[in-house]
Amino acid sequence: MREPSEKETAGAASAALLPLWAAVLAAAAGGLALVAAFPALGIWPLSFVAVALSLLSLIGRRAGGALLVGAVFGASFYLPHIDWAASFLGDHPLRWVPWVALAGVETLFTGLGAILISLAYRWVQALVARPRLRTAVTTLLVAGVWTSRELVMGSWPYGGFPWGRIGMSLGESPFAPLASWVGPSGLTFLLVLAVAPAIESARHLAAARRENRRAWRTAVWPVALLIVMAIVPQFPTTATGSIRVAAVQGDGPAAYLDERERYDVLEAQLAASEPAADEAVDLVLWPEGGVDADPLADANAALVLDRAVNALGAPILMNAAVADGDLVYNTSMLWTADGAEQSHAKRYPVPFGEYVPQRELYERIAPGLIGMIQREYTPGDDSPTVDVDGTTVGLAICFDVLFDQLVAEGIDDGAQALMFQTNNADFRGTDENLQQLAFARMRAIETGRSVVNVSTVGTSQVIAPDGRTLEQIPSDEPGVIVADVELRDGTTPAVAAGEAIRSLLLWIPLVAIAVLGAALDRMRRMRAEANARG
């Protein structure tokens, strides 16, 4: 039987592995697999399955087909993954609009990025003749473009929505320690890089229409990479003591649309904090929105906090909406016997939740819905740290935990432990709080720091620097955790080189795609000119 020529093999490999109908089904299955990889199910191996199905659906697709299957993958992931967004507006008949709009934007970006991934497959196949080099370039470029897509979606528009990043699904996997070396984006890149060679093996087998050594050699690489990924230890940081913290989950009526009387949330926090009065603690930690009044303008709220500090025998790291002239900030304050000594304002308020970008434009489109959002929080620009009797604590207020650069800034400013304040009350009964906890867990591993993640309604946890859950309060229950939180010094490579890693993973794949496109266009024009002369 005649061996297929290299040209015939390359041509067959550039064809679609799946017909369009099967590619759509594979993409949908991949999106659902990715949903299951995240909490509440948390079956992390399905992240690899999801990437494999997505890549299989894109091979050989032209732009229109790639957009379709990419959008199917995006929709089948984001619609169920963030269905909690439909809870924000309570029982409003149009409560589904924020959910569908946000999932729709993410779906569009996923589809557009899928076009670039399909072009990477097609253009490398057309330009690189040597099989081994072609496989290496393809896998690197596909992994890079996938990661670039995540980075773009996590930063634009309106600051981006870095939720559902594949690397964040691996917080309880053997590969999690890698986050301390390369960060969440680097972990996404390595995951796709481990899957892509297996897809290349399928391409070679399809091209040759029989098993051959080259195909099976290609399949060895992902196994080797996975072994290396699994045995790399977490980058070490240095233990320097501990701070005794009482993390309080009040379970008060803290949702934006909850019916409540003035100070109801504050009173819930005070009641849940009472057991901590019998403990000798260094700090009492309350969640985002734990004080439903501005204590800098409300003398009664300030007096209540003063009394609470005296009763608990420790400062309270609390959070409230604070006015500064015409501006309002989502502000965490270290409240001591002398009042608010230090503060930090939320850096990334939630668009369409905590403020409305281009409000006049969107009020014309959906006046009823936009009118329900009266908050207009201004982004802060101060250091995400506070000093607690000589211990520097890094902060992230709810949505801020999603942003790598803010967490790194806290470490750069000397944070020895991280304390995240969040308010999940708008999403009671959903998986949103568990998904956010996955981010908190990865931040502990990435930075080599203990994390205390406290919520108004749960789930609140103390997380060790290696990602283990040490203590927790279940959701929808008031309670307090009193724990000796380990302090650490030292900077991991993920933090020290994080900005450079993200920049390289964003720009190199995009520039490479542009260079390949220009080279292919030039090659085609040269061939056309040669044919015209001949």
N, C-alpha and C positions, 0 to 999 in steps of 0.2 A: 504494500500500500504506500502511495507517495506521501512523503512528509510535506506538510503545508509550508510554503515559503514564508519568510519573515514579513514580507509585504502583505501576503494573504492573512497571516496571523494578526498583524496590526490592524488591517481593515476590519476583520471580524470582531476584534476586541473593541473597536470604536463604535460598533453597533450597539443598540439598546439590548441589555440582557433580558429585560422584561417588556412585554407589550404594554401599551399605555394603561389598559384596564387593570392589569396585574400590578403595575407600578403604583397606581392610585391605591389599590388595596394594601400593598406593602407599606406605602407611606402612612396610611391611616393606622395600620397595625403598629408601625414604629412610633407614632405619636402617642398612642395609648400605652405602649410599653414604657415610654418615658414618663408618663403620668404615674405609673405604678412604681417607677424607680424612686420617686420622691415620697415623703410622708404624705398621708398616713401609712400607706403600705410599705414604702421604703425598701423595695426589693432592688437594691442597687445594681446587681448584674444586668438587669433589664436596660440600663443605660447603654451598655455595649450592643445589646440586641436592637435597641432603637436606632442607634447610629448606623448599624449594618443595614437595616431595612431601608433607612433613608438613602444611604449611598447606592444601594442596589437599584432603587427606584429612579436614580438620577443618571446613571451611566447611559451614555448614548442619546440622551434627550436633547432636543433643540430647545431654544429659549421658551417657547410657548408651553411645551410639555414639562420643562423643568419648573416653570412658574406654577403650573397646575399641581404637580406632585409635591413641590415644596410647600405650597399653600395648604394642601391637604394634610401634610405632616404637621405644619404649624397649627392649623385649626384643631386637629384631633388631639394635640397636646394642650394648647393654651385654653381652649374652651372648658374642658373639665378641670384643668390644673388650677385655674384662677376663678372657678365658679363662685368662690366666696365674694368676689367683687359685686355680685348681685345683691349682697346683704347690706351694702352701705346705705342705701336709701330706704331701708326698712320695708314697709308694705306698699310703697308707692307703686302704682300700676306700671310705671315705666322703669322700675328698678333694674330691669335686665339691660338697659341701655349702657350704663358704665361698663358692665361686664363684657357685652358684645363689642362695644367700641374699643376697649383695651385689647381684648383678644384679637379683634380684627386688625388693629395696627400691628400687633406682633406677628400675626399670620402673614400680612403683606410683606413685612421685612424678611420673614423666614422664606417666603416664596422668591423674593428678589435675590436673596443670598443663594438660594438653590440654583438660580441661573448661573451664578459665578462658579459654583461647584461643578455644574455640568460642563461649563466651558473649560474648566481646568482639566477635566477628563479628556475632552475632545481635543483641545489644543496641544496638550503635552503629547498625546498619541500621534498627532499629525507632525510634530516638530522634532521629537526625540526618537532616534532610530534604534539605539542600543537598548535591548530589553531590560537589563538590570538598571541602567540609568533611568529609563523611562518609568519603571516601577518606583524607584526611589523618589524621583521628582514628583510623580503623581501623588504618592502618599503624603509627602511633605506639604505639597501645595494644597491638597484637599483638606488636610488637618488645619493648615494655616487659614484658609478661607473660611472654614467653619468657625474657627475662633474669632476671626475678624468680624464675622457677622454677629457673634455674641457681644463683642466689644462695642460695635456700633449701636446695637439695640440697647445696650446698657448705658448709653450716654446721650442719645438723641431720639426723638425730640424732647424738649422740656426737661432736660437732664437725664432722660432715658428711664428704662425699666429693667434693671438687671436681675430680674426674677426668673427662675427656671434655668439658670446656667448649669450646663451638664456637670461641670466640675463640682458643683455644690451638692450633687446627688451622692457623692462618694464619701461623705463624712464619716460613715460607719463601715467603710470597706477597708481591706488591707492596703489600699493605695492612698488613703487619707494622709499619711505622713509626708507624702510628696508635696502637699500644699505648703509645707514650711520651706520648701526649696524654690518652688516655681509659682506659688499662688493659685487661686482658683482658675484663672485663665490658662495658665500653664498646664493645669491638670486636665482641663478640657482638651487642649492641644494633644497631650499624650494619650488620652483616651481614644480620640479619633485616629491618632497615628497608629495605635495598636489594632484598630479595626480595619483601617484602609488596606493594609497588605493582604488581609484575608479576602477582601473584595477583589483585589488584583489577581489573586489566585483563581477566583471564579471567572474572571475575564480571560485569563490565559487558558483555562480549561475549556471555556466556551469557544475561544478562538481556534484552538487546536482540535477540538471535538474529541479529545481523548486525554487520558492522564499523561502528563509528561513531567520530567524531573524539574524543569524550570518552574512549573506551577507549584509543585510541592515544596520546592526550596523557598518560594515566596511565602508560603504558609508558615514556615518556620519562624519568620521574623516577628510576627505578633506574639507568638508564644514566648520567645526570648525576651521581648520588650515587657510583657506582662510579668514575667518572673523578676526582672530587674525592678520594675515598678513596685512589686510587692515586698521586696527585701530592703529597699532603701529606708533607713531609719529616719525618724523625725529629727530635724536639726536641733541640737541641744541648746537650751537656755539655762540660766543659773538661778537656782532657788535662793532667795534672800530674806526669808522670813514669811510672815503672814499678817493679815488684817482680819479682825473678827467683824463680820457683817451680819446684820439682820435684814433680810430681803423680804418685803411685805407685799403680799397680794391681797388687796382689799375686797375684790369681787363686787365693787360698787357699780351703780348705773352710769358707766363712763362712756357709753356709745354716744355718738354725735346727736342721734335722734331719740335717745332715752328720755323718758319723762322723769324729772327729778326736781327736788327742791334745792335751793341754794345750800351748798356745803355737804350735800349727801355723799359725794365721792370722798371728800375730805374726812367725813365722819366714818365712812367704811374703812379708810386707811388707818385712822386712829384706833378703831376697835380691833382691827387685825394686828396692830402693832403692840397691843397691851402685853402679850406674853414676853416680848423682848425687854420689858422693863425689869424683869428678873434676871436678865443676862448682862454680863459686862461686855458690851460691844463697843467697837471703835466707830462704827458707821451704821446708820439705818438707811436703807435704800428703798425708795418708793418708785412706782412706775411713772411712765409718761401720763400726764393728765391726772395724777394722783391728788392734785389740789385744784378744785373747780372754782377758783377765784384767783385774782391777781394779788398776791400778798404784799406786793410793793405799793399797791393802791388801796387795798382793803385792810383797814386797821384790825378788824375782827379776825380775819384769816391770819394775819401776822401774829396776833396775840395767841391764837390757838397753836400756831407752830412754835412760838416761844415756850409755851407750857409743855408741849410735847417733847421738845428737846430736853427740858429740865426733867421731865418724868422718865424719859428713856436714858438719860445720861450720856447722850451721844448726838452729834450733828445728824441732820436728816438731809440726804441728797434727794430732793423732790423736784417736781416739774409742774409748770403751769403756763398758761398763756399770759404774757407780760406786755404791757403797752409801753412804748417809748415815743411820746408825741403822737404822730399819726400812724406810726408803724407798730405792728404787733409781732412778737417773736414767740415761738415755742421754746421755752427756756427751762433749763435745769439749773437749780440753785443749791449750793451747799448752805443750808440754814443752820446757824449756830446760835448760841445764847446772845450773840450780838447781831442777829439777823442774817441777811443774805450776804455772806462774805465773798463768795465766788459764784460765777455763773458761766453757762455755755448755752448758746442758742442753736437750735437745729439747723444744720447746714443744707439739707435737702428736703424742704417741705413737699408733701405729696401733691403733684398737680391734679386738679379737679377733686381733691379731697381736703387739702389744707390751704389751697389758693387756686384761683382760676386764671391760667395764663390767657392773655388776649380776651379778657372777660367780655368786652363789648361785642366781639365777633361771635363768641359762642352763645351769648344771650340772644342774639338774633336767630341762631339755629335752634336752640332749645331753651327758651326763656324760663319755662317752669322748672326744669331740672337745675339749671345754673342758679336760679334764684334761691334754691334750697341751700346752696353752699355760701354761707355768709362769711366764712373765715377767709382772711387774706394774710396768711403768715408770710413774713419777710425772711429770707435766708440769713443765717448768721455767718460771721466770718472770724470768730474767735477760736482759740485753741480748744480742741475737744478733750480737755483734761481739767481736773481739779486736784488740789493738794489737801490731803486729809492727814493732818498732824505729821507731815514729813513723807507721807506715801502718795505718790502720784497715781491717780486713777484715770484711765482712759474712758471716754464716754462715746456712746452712739445712741441717738434717740430714734427708736423704731425704724423707719425707712432708711435712716442713715447707715444702718448696719450693712446694707447692700453695697455700699460704695467703698471699694478697696482703698482708695486714696485717703479717705477720712480716717479709717482704722489705722493705716500706716502713719498718718500724721500724729495720732495719739501716741503711738510707740516712739516716733521720732522725738516727741516732746517729753519722753521719759516715763510713759505709763508702765507700771509694774503689774497691773491687773486691769481687766476691762469690765465695765459695768454698763449693761444695755438696758435702757428703760423703754418699755413699749406699752401700747394700749391696743389690745386685740378685741375690745368690746364691740366694735362695729361688725365683727365677723364671728360672733359666738356660734358654736355648733358647727364650725367648718374646720378644714385642715389648715387654714391660714397660719395659725399660731405655731403648728408643728413644722410647717415649711419654713417659717422664720427662724425657728429654733435650729434648723439644719444650717442656716447661715451662721448663727451664733456659734454652733459647734465647730464649723470650719474655721471661723475666726480664731478660736482658741488654738487649734492645730497650726494654723498659718502663722500666728504670732508667737506661739509658745507661751501664752499667757492664760491664767485662769479667767473664766468669764462668769459673771453673775447676770443672768437674763431675767428681769422681773417684769411681769405683766399685771395690768389691772385685774384681769379675769383669768389669766393662765394661758399656757402652761409656763410656770416659772421654774428655773433650774439653776443650780451651781454646776459648772462644767470645768473639769480639770484641764490643764494645758495640753494633755494628749487627747482630749475630746470625750473622755468618759463622763457620764452623768453621775455626779456625787450625791446630790439631793434634789428633790423636786416637789412642787405643789401642783396637784392636778388642776385641770381647768375647771372653772365655775365653782371654786371653793375658796373661801377666805383662808389665809394662813400666813405663817412666817417661817422662814428658814434661818436658823442661826448657824453660821459656819465659819470656820477658820479658813480663809481664802488665801491660798499660797501666792506669794509675790515672786516675780521673776524679773531678772535683768538679761540683757543681750538682745541682739537684733538678728532675726532670721534672714536668709537670702531672699525669701519671698517679700519681705518688707523692705530690705535695703535696696534690692534691685527691681522692686515691683513695677515702678513706673517704666523702667527700661524694658522689662519683659513685655508689658502690655503694649508699649509703643512698637516694639519689634513684631509682635504677633498681629498687630493691627495693620501696619504699613507694608511690611515686606510681602505678605501674600497679595495685597492689592496692587502693589507696584509690579510684582511678578506677573500677575494676570495681565496688566496693561502691556508689559514688555512682550509677553507671549502673543497677545493680540496684534501688536504692531509688527512683530516678526512674521507672523502668519500672513498678515496682509501684504507685507513686502514680498514674501515668497510667492504668493499668488500673482502679484503684479509682475514679478520677474518671469514667471512661467507664461503669463499671458503675452508678455512682450516677446519671449522666445518663440512662442507658437505663431505670433504674428509675423515674425521675421522668417520663420521656417515654412 
